[in-house]
Amino acid sequence: MRHDHHREIGDRFGAPIGESPRPDSMGSAVVFANGGYQVSYEWEAALARSRVGDKVRMCLVSIPQDCPPGDDRGRRYTTTNLRTGEAWTLPDSQHMCGGA
C-alpha cells in the first residue's frame, strides 16, 4: 500500500472527463505524482469526481502471471480517494503484459 496524489485526470487521451458520462466517452485515466498510471476504456464515476491534488491510497490487488521478461503491464490497483472516500480498481496499462 502506498499514498500519493493525482497529478492529471482525464480521458485516455488527456481531455477532461467531466462529472457525468458522455456518449462519446474516451474512457478514464489518471496520472499520479509518483509517475503511476491507471486507465479504463469506460467512464469511471469515482475518478471523475476526483480532483488534481487529492490524496489517495493505492493497494496492488493483482499481478498478471507468465509475462515476458521485463513486461510488467497489467498490474491492477485499488485506489481510494481520501477526500471523497470513493474507490476504483483499474490496471496500470491499456494492455496486459504480452499484448499490443
Residue, then its C-alpha position, 0 to 999 in steps of 0.5 A: m500500500r502506498h499514498d500519493h496524489h493525482r497529478e492529471i485526470g482525464d480521458r485516455f487521451g488527456a481531455p477532461i472527463g467531466e462529472s457525468p458520462r458522455p456518449d462519446s466517452m474516451g474512457s478514464a485515466v489518471v496520472f499520479a505524482n509518483g509517475g503511476y498510471q491507471v486507465s479504463y476504456e469506460w467512464e469511471a464515476a469515482l475518478a471523475r469526481s476526483r480532483v488534481g491534488d487529492k490524496v489517495r491510497m493505492c493497494l496492488v490487488s493483482i499481478p498478471q502471471d507468465c509475462p515476458p521478461g521485463d513486461d510488467r503491464g497489467r498490474r491492477y490497483t485499488t485506489t481510494n480517494l481520501r477526500t471523497g472516500e470513493a474507490w476504483t480498481l483499474p490496471d496500470s496499462q491499456h494492455m496486459c503484459g504480452g499484448a499490443 
